[in-house]
């Protein structure tokens, strides 16, 4: 397995694992939403900063991971909103 792919899986797995743990507690759904919004932007900022330093591979990993987490959060949010009735 590629070393970059392993790092991407770790960078995705940790926040998603924490989000799953928050789903187990009452009213943890709000925290999952906050994390789904916060983590991709933090990864984006950190990735862009690292791209311009000597740690280019880690910056790429964070950018890819942030994008994947953003897609997961956006798809879950859109599925939840499509099932809501606003009448």
C-alpha positions as CSV (number, residue, x, y, z in Angstrom):
1,X,0.0,0.0,0.0
2,X,1.2,3.5,-0.9
3,X,2.6,5.5,2.1
4,X,0.6,8.6,1.1
5,X,-2.6,6.5,1.0
6,X,-1.9,5.2,4.5
7,X,-1.5,8.7,5.8
8,X,-4.7,9.8,4.1
9,X,-6.6,6.9,5.7
10,X,-5.3,7.9,9.1
11,X,-6.1,11.6,8.6
12,X,-9.6,10.6,7.6
13,X,-10.1,7.8,10.1
14,X,-9.3,9.8,13.3
15,X,-12.0,12.6,12.8
16,X,-14.6,10.2,11.5
17,X,-13.9,7.9,14.5
18,X,-14.4,10.8,16.9
19,X,-17.6,11.8,15.1
20,X,-18.9,8.2,15.5
21,X,-18.1,8.4,19.2
22,X,-20.1,11.6,19.5
23,X,-23.1,9.9,18.0
24,X,-23.2,7.6,21.0
25,X,-23.9,10.3,23.5
26,X,-27.2,12.2,23.8
27,X,-27.2,15.5,21.9
28,X,-24.0,14.5,20.2
29,X,-25.4,15.0,16.8
30,X,-24.7,18.8,17.0
31,X,-21.1,18.1,17.8
32,X,-20.8,15.9,14.7
33,X,-22.1,18.7,12.6
34,X,-19.7,21.1,14.1
35,X,-16.8,18.7,13.5
36,X,-17.9,18.0,10.0
37,X,-17.7,21.7,9.2
38,X,-14.6,22.5,11.3
39,X,-12.2,19.7,10.4
40,X,-12.1,20.2,6.6
41,X,-11.4,24.0,7.0
42,X,-8.7,23.3,9.5
43,X,-7.2,20.7,7.2
44,X,-7.4,23.1,4.3
45,X,-5.6,25.9,6.1
46,X,-2.9,23.6,7.5
47,X,-2.5,21.9,4.1
48,X,-2.0,25.1,2.3
49,X,0.5,26.3,4.9
50,X,2.4,23.0,4.7
51,X,2.4,23.1,0.9
52,X,4.6,26.2,1.0
53,X,7.0,24.8,3.5
54,X,9.3,21.7,3.3
55,X,6.5,19.3,4.3
56,X,4.7,19.2,0.9
57,X,3.6,15.5,1.2
58,X,1.9,16.1,4.5
59,X,0.2,19.2,3.0
60,X,-1.1,17.1,0.1
61,X,-2.4,14.5,2.6
62,X,-4.3,17.1,4.6
63,X,-5.8,18.7,1.5
64,X,-7.0,15.4,0.1
65,X,-8.3,14.3,3.6
66,X,-10.1,17.6,4.1
67,X,-11.8,17.3,0.7
68,X,-12.9,13.8,1.4
69,X,-14.3,14.7,4.8
70,X,-16.1,17.7,3.3
71,X,-17.7,15.4,0.7
72,X,-18.8,13.0,3.3
73,X,-20.3,15.8,5.5
74,X,-22.0,17.5,2.6
75,X,-23.6,14.3,1.3
76,X,-24.8,13.3,4.8
77,X,-26.2,16.8,5.3
78,X,-28.0,16.9,2.0
79,X,-29.5,13.5,2.6
80,X,-30.8,14.7,6.0
81,X,-32.2,17.9,4.5
82,X,-33.9,16.0,1.7
83,X,-35.9,14.0,4.2
84,X,-37.1,17.1,6.1
85,X,-40.6,18.5,5.6
86,X,-40.8,22.3,5.8
87,X,-44.6,22.6,5.4
